[in-house]
């Protein structure tokens, strides 16, 4: 990737993720139960089928779609309620650039995260 000298790699990655964000979290109207098959442009090797009814599988699907999905994919495969519920853990499993882009755009994600002093 060619990066202009005045743009850091971190800024480039954050901008890449920001460009994919939905305008509002309400646009995330994906399923909340059942099996989901991700297309090859999101997950090009390995597992493509996930169960939203199994917590680890659901978390893996969200992590994958957040990192690799385009705006249309985010709306189709992610659900606002599930994202908010999973965010306190999910935010620690994704890249800091991805986390910064989402939390910068959607303050409600930060509010869904317990404070550092709270017990989980």
N, C-alpha and C positions, 0 to 999 in steps of 0.2 A: 504494500500500500504506500503510495507516495504521499507524504505529509509535508505541507509547506513549512518552512523553517519557523514561522511564527506560531504554528499550531502544534501543541503537544499531542502526543499519542493519546493521552487520557482525554483531552478535549475532543479529539476525533472519535474516540469510542463512545463518549457520552452523547455527542451529536448524532452518531449513527443510531443509538438506541432511542434518543428523543424523537427522531424522525418517524419512528414506528409507533409511537404511543397513540392510544385513542385520545380523542378530544375530551372525553369524560369517562369515568369508570362505569357509568351506566351503560355504555356501549358494549361492555363485556357481558354478553348474554348467552354464553356457552352452556353446555349441559351441567347438571349437578349430580347426576347418578348414571350408572351404567358404564358400558365400555366405549372407549374412544380410540379410533384408528387415526394416527397422524399421517399426513401425506409425506412423501419422500423429500419434498423441498424443505421440510422442517427437521425430519430425522432421517438422514440418508444412509445410516447403517445401524444394525442392531435392532433392538426392540421398537415396534411401531404401534403396539396395542397396549392400552392402559385402562385400568379400572378406577373410576372415580369413587367407588365404594371401598377401596382399600387405601388407607392413608399414605403409605409409602409410594404406591403407584400414582396416586393423585399428585403428590408432591413432585415426583419425577416428571410427570406430564407438564405441570405448571413451570417447573424449572426449565424444561426443554423449550416450551413454547415462548416463554419470556426471552430466552436467549437467542432463539433462531427464527421465531415467527415474525411475519410482517403484520402490519396493522389489521388487515382482514383476518389473519389467522388468530390474532389476539381476541378479536370480537367473536369469532366462531368457536374457539376452543376454551376460552377462559370465562369464568363467571365471577361477577363482582363480589358476591357474598363469599364464595370460596377463596378468592384472592385475599380478601380482608381477613378471613379466618386464618389462613395459612401464612400471612405475611410475617408475623413475628419470627417464625422459624425460617421461612423461605428466604427472607432478606439476608440471612447468614450463609445461604447456600449458593447465592448468585454472585456474579462479579460486582465489585464496588461501583464500577461505571454504570452497570445496569441498575443497581440499587439507587444510586444517586439520581439517575434520570427519572425513575418512577417516583421516588419520594419527593423530588423537586417539583414534579408536575402534579402530584396528588398528595397533599398534606394529610388526608384522611388515612393514608397508609402509615404515616408516622404516628398518628394518634392511636392506631390499632396495635402498636407495639408497646408492650409494658415498659415502664421506665426501668433503668438499670438497677434500681434498688428494690424493685418489686420481685416477688418470687413467682416462678413460672408454674 
